[in-house]
Amino acid sequence: MAGETTITIIGNLTDNPELRTLQSGVNVATFSIASTPRTFDKNQNQWVDAPALFMRCQAWRDLATHIVASLAKGMRVVATGRLSQRTYEDQTGVKHTVVEMTVDEIGASLRYATCQVTKTSTSTGFASSTPQPAQPAQAPAAPQANAWTQAAPSQDPWGNANAEPEPEF
């Protein structure tokens, strides 16, 4: 969208994402990401945490459903989206202004974890799969044979023709 303020934030989910369905039937997920910058303090000779930024986020439609099925409290994520600001008045008449992020893309950070991606069905006609609720992290699977020394599979994990193996780097 032209003229909108877009950002990318890296941090941890502060709670499990919540899914709501509006009267129109549209799904929306709400959650917060805490981003805590770390800097090295030469005087103390140690890493020091700066104050955390808590970004309130929302995601819509299929993305909302996928977030609730895939992510859980404490997971480190990388999210990009659009900032918006709104003002509202509470019950006592005090005005508040909040800044929120509408998430366009989000994924688990693989800096300190691994994950397994499962493609889901959408209205565009991809293979059918129903997202399942997020599970606690598992130990990584045993390494597979080197893709460079074996014949390329006839299909990728999503059933599409695969001409050659993906490089391992």
C-alpha positions in Angstrom: 0.0 0.0 0.0 1.5 3.3 -1.0 2.2 5.9 1.7 1.8 3.5 4.6 4.4 3.1 7.3 5.8 -0.4 7.2 8.1 -2.0 9.8 9.7 -5.3 10.6 9.9 -6.4 14.3 11.7 -9.3 15.8 10.8 -10.5 19.3 8.9 -12.9 21.4 5.1 -13.5 21.6 3.9 -12.3 25.1 0.9 -14.7 25.1 -0.8 -17.1 22.9 -2.5 -15.4 19.9 -6.3 -15.0 20.2 -8.6 -15.7 17.3 -12.0 -14.0 17.0 -14.5 -14.3 14.2 -16.4 -11.0 13.4 -20.1 -10.9 12.6 -19.1 -10.7 8.9 -17.4 -14.1 9.2 -13.8 -12.7 8.9 -11.2 -14.0 11.3 -8.8 -11.7 13.2 -5.9 -12.8 15.4 -4.6 -10.4 18.1 -1.3 -10.8 19.9 1.7 -8.8 21.2 5.4 -9.0 20.3 8.0 -7.9 22.9 11.2 -6.7 21.3 14.1 -6.2 23.7 17.3 -4.6 22.3 20.6 -5.8 23.7 23.8 -3.8 23.7 27.2 -4.5 25.0 28.2 -2.2 27.9 32.0 -1.8 27.8 32.0 -0.3 31.3 30.3 -3.3 32.8 31.9 -5.7 30.3 28.5 -7.5 29.7 25.4 -7.5 27.6 22.6 -5.2 28.9 18.9 -5.3 28.0 17.3 -2.0 27.0 13.6 -1.4 27.8 11.3 -3.7 25.8 9.0 -2.4 23.1 5.6 -4.1 23.2 3.9 -4.0 19.8 0.2 -4.8 19.7 -0.5 -6.7 16.5 -3.5 -8.0 14.5 -3.7 -10.3 11.5 -6.7 -11.0 9.3 -8.4 -13.9 7.4 -6.3 -17.0 6.6 -3.2 -15.5 8.1 -5.0 -15.1 11.4 -6.0 -18.8 11.4 -2.4 -19.9 10.5 -0.9 -17.7 13.3 -3.2 -19.2 16.0 -2.4 -22.8 14.7 1.3 -22.3 14.5 2.6 -19.8 17.1 2.5 -19.8 20.9 3.6 -17.7 23.9 7.3 -17.3 24.1 8.1 -18.1 20.5 10.6 -15.8 18.7 9.0 -14.4 15.6 9.9 -12.1 12.7 6.9 -10.0 11.6 6.4 -7.3 9.0 3.4 -5.1 8.5 1.8 -1.7 8.5 1.6 0.7 11.5 -1.5 2.5 12.3 -2.5 4.9 15.0 -6.0 5.3 16.5 -7.4 7.4 19.3 -10.3 6.4 21.5 -12.1 7.6 24.6 -12.5 5.3 27.6 -15.6 5.1 29.8 -14.3 7.9 32.1 -13.9 10.3 29.1 -10.1 10.1 29.0 -8.6 10.0 25.4 -6.0 7.3 24.6 -3.8 6.9 21.5 -2.5 3.5 20.5 -0.1 2.4 17.8 -0.8 -1.0 16.3 0.7 -3.2 13.6 -1.4 -5.0 11.0 0.7 -8.0 10.2 1.2 -8.8 6.5 3.8 -11.6 7.0 5.1 -13.5 10.1 7.2 -16.5 10.8 9.1 -18.2 13.5 12.7 -17.0 13.9 15.1 -19.8 13.3 18.0 -18.2 15.2 17.5 -20.4 18.3 14.9 -22.9 17.0 13.9 -25.1 14.1 10.5 -25.6 12.6 8.7 -27.7 10.0 6.5 -25.9 7.5 3.2 -27.4 6.3 1.5 -25.8 3.4 -2.3 -25.3 3.9 -5.2 -25.1 1.6 -6.6 -21.7 0.5 -9.2 -20.5 -1.9 -6.5 -20.5 -4.6 -6.7 -24.3 -4.9 -3.6 -25.7 -3.1 -3.6 -29.2 -1.7 -5.9 -29.6 1.3 -4.5 -29.5 4.9 -6.0 -28.3 8.1 -3.6 -26.3 10.5 -3.2 -27.8 13.9 -2.6 -25.9 17.2 1.0 -25.0 17.9 3.0 -27.7 19.7 6.0 -27.3 22.0 9.4 -27.4 20.3 10.6 -30.9 19.5 14.2 -32.1 19.1 15.4 -31.8 15.5 14.9 -34.8 13.3 17.8 -37.0 12.3 19.7 -35.5 9.3 18.7 -36.8 5.9 20.9 -37.9 3.1 22.9 -35.2 1.3 20.7 -33.9 -1.6 23.8 -33.4 -3.8 24.7 -37.1 -3.8 21.3 -38.6 -4.5 18.8 -38.3 -7.4 16.4 -35.4 -7.1 12.9 -36.4 -5.9 10.2 -36.3 -8.5 8.1 -34.0 -6.3 8.7 -31.4 -3.6 7.0 -31.6 -0.2 3.9 -30.0 -1.6 3.5 -32.3 -4.6 4.8 -30.0 -7.2 7.3 -31.2 -9.9 10.8 -30.7 -8.7 13.5 -30.4 -11.4 16.5 -30.3 -9.1 17.3 -30.4 -5.4 17.5 -27.3 -3.3 21.1 -26.3 -2.3 22.0 -27.0 1.3 23.1 -23.6 2.5 
